[in-house]
Amino acid sequence: MPNPRITEEEMLSRLERESLETADRVRAVLREQGRPDLVKWLDEKLLSIERGIDGAQRTWEALSMTQRRIVSMMAERGFILIRNAKSSVLYDAVCAGETIPKAARLSTVRNLGERKLIAWDGGALDPEKRAVLTERGRFVHAQSSGTSTPESSS
């Protein structure tokens, strides 16, 4: 049973302190084993996690090729997705007079929405009519190239 006297802030503070202590112990072990390269990699990895870069890269890796193509199109060329007038499940990609018909299916766009990479922008009566890229979507796209492992960084 949870202790009602411990606040969420206190719990998060404890978890952060324990995480820092664990990282310090791991650094000490790596130094003892003469592995300053792994200490450096660990510090870079922890910083990457703290800044959200690692999570963004994992999100990108979890996307299908179709989802990546849609996010890239939106991020690089400024496309928005608008439901096709003749279909309830297909979206056209539209940008500055250019239209790519049937660029995405509703299931693909909803999946991107669940990951907070796009936001619905169709208004109160039909929110799924339009989809725009979110800041998170831009960040995930920007972090999509290159992941660092101890093997690849040496």
MIDOSE-1310 file (N, C-alpha, C; in nm, 2 decimals, decimal comma, always signed):
residues 154
mpnp	+0,08/-0,12/+0,00/+0,00/+0,00/+0,00/+0,09/+0,12/+0,00; +0,06/+0,22/-0,09/+0,14/+0,34/-0,09/+0,14/+0,42/+0,03; +0,25/+0,48/+0,06/+0,26/+0,57/+0,18/+0,21/+0,71/+0,15; +0,09/+0,75/+0,21/+0,03/+0,88/+0,17/+0,11/+1,00/+0,22
rite	+0,21/+0,97/+0,30/+0,29/+1,09/+0,35/+0,41/+1,12/+0,25; +0,44/+1,04/+0,16/+0,54/+1,07/+0,06/+0,48/+1,14/-0,06; +0,52/+1,26/-0,09/+0,46/+1,33/-0,20/+0,53/+1,28/-0,33; +0,46/+1,31/-0,44/+0,52/+1,28/-0,57/+0,65/+1,34/-0,59
eeml	+0,67/+1,47/-0,55/+0,79/+1,54/-0,57/+0,91/+1,47/-0,49; +0,87/+1,43/-0,36/+0,97/+1,36/-0,28/+1,02/+1,23/-0,35; +0,92/+1,16/-0,40/+0,95/+1,03/-0,47/+1,04/+1,05/-0,59; +1,01/+1,15/-0,67/+1,09/+1,18/-0,79/+1,23/+1,22/-0,74
srle	+1,24/+1,29/-0,64/+1,37/+1,34/-0,59/+1,45/+1,22/-0,54; +1,39/+1,12/-0,47/+1,46/+1,00/-0,43/+1,51/+0,92/-0,55; +1,42/+0,90/-0,65/+1,45/+0,82/-0,77/+1,57/+0,89/-0,84; +1,57/+1,02/-0,85/+1,68/+1,09/-0,92/+1,81/+1,07/-0,84
resl	+1,80/+1,09/-0,71/+1,92/+1,07/-0,63/+1,98/+0,93/-0,64; +1,89/+0,83/-0,64/+1,93/+0,69/-0,65/+2,00/+0,67/-0,79; +1,94/+0,73/-0,89/+1,99/+0,71/-1,03/+2,13/+0,77/-1,04; +2,15/+0,89/-0,98/+2,28/+0,95/-0,98/+2,38/+0,87/-0,91
etad	+2,34/+0,81/-0,79/+2,43/+0,73/-0,72/+2,47/+0,61/-0,79; +2,37/+0,55/-0,86/+2,40/+0,43/-0,94/+2,50/+0,46/-1,06; +2,48/+0,57/-1,12/+2,57/+0,61/-1,23/+2,71/+0,64/-1,18; +2,72/+0,70/-1,06/+2,85/+0,72/-1,00/+2,92/+0,59/-0,97
rvra	+2,85/+0,49/-0,92/+2,90/+0,36/-0,89/+2,95/+0,29/-1,02; +2,87/+0,30/-1,13/+2,91/+0,24/-1,26/+3,04/+0,31/-1,31; +3,04/+0,44/-1,30/+3,16/+0,51/-1,34/+3,29/+0,46/-1,27; +3,27/+0,45/-1,14/+3,38/+0,40/-1,05/+3,43/+0,26/-1,10
vlre	+3,34/+0,17/-1,12/+3,38/+0,04/-1,17/+3,45/+0,04/-1,30; +3,40/+0,13/-1,39/+3,46/+0,14/-1,53/+3,60/+0,19/-1,52; +3,62/+0,29/-1,43/+3,75/+0,35/-1,41/+3,85/+0,25/-1,35; +3,80/+0,17/-1,25/+3,88/+0,06/-1,19/+3,92/-0,04/-1,30
qgrp	+3,84/-0,06/-1,40/+3,87/-0,16/-1,50/+3,95/-0,10/-1,62; +3,98/+0,03/-1,60/+4,07/+0,10/-1,70/+3,99/+0,12/-1,83; +3,86/+0,16/-1,82/+3,78/+0,18/-1,94/+3,73/+0,33/-1,94; +3,82/+0,43/-1,95/+3,77/+0,57/-1,96/+3,69/+0,59/-2,08
dlvk	+3,71/+0,51/-2,19/+3,62/+0,52/-2,31/+3,48/+0,50/-2,28; +3,45/+0,39/-2,19/+3,31/+0,36/-2,16/+3,26/+0,46/-2,06; +3,34/+0,52/-1,97/+3,30/+0,63/-1,88/+3,25/+0,75/-1,97; +3,33/+0,78/-2,07/+3,29/+0,89/-2,16/+3,16/+0,86/-2,23
wlde	+3,15/+0,74/-2,28/+3,03/+0,70/-2,35/+2,91/+0,70/-2,26; +2,92/+0,65/-2,14/+2,81/+0,65/-2,04/+2,77/+0,80/-2,01; +2,86/+0,89/-1,99/+2,83/+1,03/-1,96/+2,75/+1,09/-2,08; +2,80/+1,06/-2,20/+2,73/+1,11/-2,32/+2,59/+1,05/-2,34
klls	+2,58/+0,92/-2,30/+2,45/+0,85/-2,31/+2,35/+0,91/-2,21; +2,40/+0,93/-2,09/+2,31/+0,99/-1,98/+2,26/+1,13/-2,02; +2,35/+1,21/-2,08/+2,32/+1,34/-2,12/+2,22/+1,33/-2,24; +2,24/+1,24/-2,33/+2,14/+1,22/-2,44/+2,00/+1,19/-2,39
ierg	+2,00/+1,10/-2,29/+1,87/+1,06/-2,23/+1,81/+1,18/-2,16; +1,89/+1,26/-2,08/+1,83/+1,37/-2,01/+1,78/+1,48/-2,11; +1,84/+1,50/-2,22/+1,80/+1,60/-2,32/+1,68/+1,55/-2,41; +1,65/+1,42/-2,40/+1,54/+1,37/-2,48/+1,58/+1,32/-2,62
idga	+1,71/+1,33/-2,64/+1,76/+1,28/-2,77/+1,75/+1,13/-2,79; +1,78/+1,06/-2,69/+1,78/+0,91/-2,69/+1,63/+0,87/-2,72; +1,54/+0,93/-2,65/+1,40/+0,89/-2,66/+1,35/+0,93/-2,80; +1,39/+1,04/-2,86/+1,35/+1,08/-2,99/+1,41/+0,98/-3,09
qrtw	+1,53/+0,94/-3,08/+1,59/+0,84/-3,17/+1,51/+0,70/-3,16; +1,48/+0,66/-3,04/+1,40/+0,54/-3,02/+1,26/+0,55/-3,09; +1,20/+0,67/-3,07/+1,07/+0,69/-3,14/+1,09/+0,67/-3,29; +1,19/+0,74/-3,35/+1,21/+0,73/-3,49/+1,23/+0,58/-3,53
eals	+1,31/+0,51/-3,46/+1,34/+0,37/-3,49/+1,21/+0,29/-3,49; +1,12/+0,32/-3,40/+0,99/+0,25/-3,39/+0,89/+0,28/-3,50; +0,91/+0,38/-3,58/+0,82/+0,42/-3,68/+0,84/+0,32/-3,80; +0,73/+0,30/-3,87/+0,74/+0,22/-4,00/+0,80/+0,32/-4,11
mtqr	+0,83/+0,26/-4,22/+0,89/+0,34/-4,33/+0,79/+0,44/-4,38; +0,66/+0,40/-4,38/+0,56/+0,49/-4,43/+0,54/+0,61/-4,33; +0,54/+0,58/-4,20/+0,53/+0,69/-4,10/+0,65/+0,78/-4,10; +0,77/+0,72/-4,13/+0,89/+0,81/-4,14/+0,88/+0,90/-4,26
rivs	+0,83/+0,84/-4,37/+0,82/+0,92/-4,49/+0,72/+1,04/-4,47; +0,61/+1,02/-4,40/+0,51/+1,12/-4,37/+0,58/+1,23/-4,28; +0,64/+1,19/-4,18/+0,70/+1,28/-4,08/+0,81/+1,36/-4,16; +0,89/+1,30/-4,24/+1,00/+1,37/-4,31/+0,94/+1,47/-4,41
mmae	+0,83/+1,43/-4,48/+0,77/+1,52/-4,57/+0,72/+1,64/-4,50; +0,66/+1,62/-4,39/+0,60/+1,73/-4,31/+0,71/+1,82/-4,26; +0,82/+1,76/-4,21/+0,93/+1,84/-4,14/+1,01/+1,91/-4,25; +1,05/+1,84/-4,35/+1,14/+1,90/-4,45/+1,07/+1,99/-4,55
rgfi	+0,95/+1,97/-4,59/+0,89/+2,04/-4,69/+0,76/+2,12/-4,65; +0,73/+2,11/-4,52/+0,62/+2,19/-4,47/+0,48/+2,14/-4,50; +0,46/+2,01/-4,54/+0,33/+1,96/-4,58/+0,24/+1,95/-4,45; +0,11/+1,96/-4,48/+0,01/+1,93/-4,38/-0,07/+1,82/-4,44
lirn	-0,14/+1,74/-4,36/-0,23/+1,64/-4,41/-0,37/+1,68/-4,40; -0,44/+1,66/-4,51/-0,59/+1,70/-4,52/-0,66/+1,58/-4,57; -0,77/+1,54/-4,50/-0,85/+1,42/-4,54/-0,89/+1,44/-4,69; -0,87/+1,34/-4,77/-0,92/+1,34/-4,91/-1,07/+1,36/-4,91
akss	-1,11/+1,45/-5,00/-1,25/+1,48/-5,01/-1,34/+1,36/-5,05; -1,28/+1,26/-5,12/-1,36/+1,14/-5,16/-1,34/+1,02/-5,08; -1,27/+1,04/-4,96/-1,25/+0,92/-4,88/-1,25/+0,96/-4,73; -1,29/+0,87/-4,65/-1,29/+0,90/-4,50/-1,16/+0,84/-4,44
vlyd	-1,08/+0,77/-4,52/-0,96/+0,70/-4,46/-0,83/+0,74/-4,53; -0,83/+0,83/-4,63/-0,71/+0,87/-4,70/-0,68/+1,02/-4,68; -0,56/+1,05/-4,67/-0,51/+1,19/-4,65/-0,42/+1,23/-4,76; -0,45/+1,36/-4,81/-0,36/+1,42/-4,91/-0,26/+1,50/-4,83
avca	-0,14/+1,51/-4,88/-0,04/+1,60/-4,83/-0,04/+1,73/-4,91; -0,05/+1,84/-4,84/-0,07/+1,97/-4,91/+0,03/+2,07/-4,86; +0,09/+2,14/-4,95/+0,19/+2,25/-4,92/+0,21/+2,34/-5,03; +0,18/+2,47/-5,01/+0,21/+2,58/-5,11/+0,17/+2,54/-5,25
geti	+0,04/+2,50/-5,27/-0,01/+2,47/-5,40/+0,03/+2,33/-5,45; +0,11/+2,26/-5,38/+0,15/+2,12/-5,42/+0,06/+2,02/-5,34; +0,01/+1,92/-5,41/-0,07/+1,82/-5,34/-0,02/+1,68/-5,38; +0,00/+1,60/-5,28/+0,03/+1,46/-5,30/-0,09/+1,38/-5,26
pkaa	-0,17/+1,34/-5,36/-0,30/+1,27/-5,32/-0,27/+1,13/-5,26; -0,36/+1,10/-5,17/-0,35/+0,97/-5,10/-0,22/+0,94/-5,04; -0,16/+1,04/-4,97/-0,02/+1,02/-4,91/-0,02/+0,93/-4,79; -0,13/+0,93/-4,72/-0,14/+0,85/-4,59/-0,28/+0,80/-4,57
rlst	-0,28/+0,69/-4,49/-0,41/+0,63/-4,45/-0,44/+0,68/-4,30; -0,56/+0,68/-4,27/-0,61/+0,73/-4,14/-0,53/+0,65/-4,03; -0,52/+0,52/-4,04/-0,45/+0,44/-3,93/-0,30/+0,49/-3,91; -0,24/+0,53/-4,02/-0,10/+0,58/-4,01/-0,10/+0,71/-3,94
vrnl	-0,19/+0,80/-3,98/-0,19/+0,93/-3,92/-0,23/+0,92/-3,77; -0,33/+0,84/-3,74/-0,37/+0,82/-3,60/-0,25/+0,77/-3,51; -0,17/+0,68/-3,57/-0,05/+0,63/-3,50/+0,04/+0,74/-3,47; +0,07/+0,83/-3,57/+0,16/+0,94/-3,54/+0,10/+1,03/-3,44
gerk	-0,03/+1,04/-3,43/-0,10/+1,13/-3,33/-0,08/+1,07/-3,19; -0,09/+0,93/-3,18/-0,07/+0,87/-3,05/+0,07/+0,89/-3,00; +0,16/+0,90/-3,09/+0,30/+0,93/-3,05/+0,33/+1,08/-3,03; +0,23/+1,16/-3,05/+0,24/+1,31/-3,03/+0,33/+1,37/-3,14
liaw	+0,34/+1,30/-3,25/+0,42/+1,36/-3,36/+0,34/+1,45/-3,45; +0,21/+1,43/-3,46/+0,12/+1,52/-3,53/+0,01/+1,56/-3,43; -0,05/+1,67/-3,46/-0,17/+1,72/-3,39/-0,29/+1,73/-3,48; -0,41/+1,70/-3,43/-0,53/+1,72/-3,51/-0,56/+1,87/-3,51
dgga	-0,59/+1,92/-3,63/-0,61/+2,06/-3,65/-0,74/+2,09/-3,74; -0,84/+2,00/-3,73/-0,95/+2,02/-3,81/-1,07/+2,09/-3,75; -1,05/+2,14/-3,63/-1,16/+2,21/-3,57/-1,25/+2,13/-3,48; -1,35/+2,19/-3,42/-1,43/+2,12/-3,32/-1,52/+2,01/-3,38
ldpe	-1,57/+2,04/-3,50/-1,67/+1,95/-3,56/-1,60/+1,83/-3,63; -1,48/+1,84/-3,68/-1,41/+1,73/-3,75/-1,26/+1,74/-3,72; -1,22/+1,71/-3,60/-1,08/+1,73/-3,57/-0,98/+1,66/-3,66; -1,02/+1,54/-3,70/-0,93/+1,46/-3,78/-0,92/+1,50/-3,93
krav	-0,99/+1,61/-3,96/-0,99/+1,65/-4,10/-0,85/+1,70/-4,15; -0,77/+1,76/-4,06/-0,64/+1,81/-4,08/-0,54/+1,76/-3,98; -0,42/+1,74/-4,02/-0,31/+1,71/-3,92/-0,19/+1,79/-3,95; -0,13/+1,84/-3,85/-0,01/+1,92/-3,86/+0,10/+1,86/-3,77
lter	+0,23/+1,88/-3,81/+0,34/+1,83/-3,74/+0,36/+1,91/-3,61; +0,39/+1,84/-3,50/+0,41/+1,90/-3,37/+0,56/+1,94/-3,35; +0,59/+2,01/-3,25/+0,73/+2,04/-3,22/+0,80/+1,91/-3,18; +0,73/+1,82/-3,11/+0,79/+1,69/-3,09/+0,82/+1,61/-3,22
grfv	+0,73/+1,62/-3,31/+0,75/+1,56/-3,44/+0,88/+1,62/-3,51; +0,89/+1,75/-3,50/+1,01/+1,81/-3,56/+1,14/+1,77/-3,49; +1,13/+1,76/-3,35/+1,25/+1,72/-3,28/+1,29/+1,57/-3,31; +1,19/+1,48/-3,31/+1,21/+1,34/-3,35/+1,28/+1,33/-3,48
haqs	+1,22/+1,41/-3,58/+1,28/+1,41/-3,71/+1,42/+1,46/-3,71; +1,45/+1,57/-3,64/+1,58/+1,63/-3,64/+1,68/+1,53/-3,57; +1,64/+1,44/-3,48/+1,73/+1,35/-3,42/+1,73/+1,21/-3,49; +1,67/+1,21/-3,60/+1,65/+1,08/-3,67/+1,78/+1,02/-3,73
sgts	+1,88/+1,09/-3,74/+2,01/+1,04/-3,80/+2,11/+1,02/-3,69; +2,16/+0,90/-3,69/+2,28/+0,87/-3,60/+2,25/+0,83/-3,46; +2,29/+0,72/-3,42/+2,28/+0,68/-3,28/+2,43/+0,64/-3,24; +2,46/+0,66/-3,12/+2,60/+0,63/-3,08/+2,60/+0,51/-2,98
tpes	+2,69/+0,42/-3,01/+2,71/+0,31/-2,92/+2,86/+0,30/-2,89; +2,91/+0,23/-2,79/+3,05/+0,23/-2,76/+3,13/+0,18/-2,88; +3,07/+0,08/-2,95/+3,14/+0,03/-3,07/+3,15/+0,13/-3,18; +3,05/+0,21/-3,21/+3,05/+0,30/-3,32/+3,12/+0,43/-3,29
ss	+3,14/+0,46/-3,17/+3,21/+0,59/-3,14/+3,36/+0,57/-3,12; +3,41/+0,45/-3,13/+3,56/+0,44/-3,11/+3,62/+0,43/-3,24
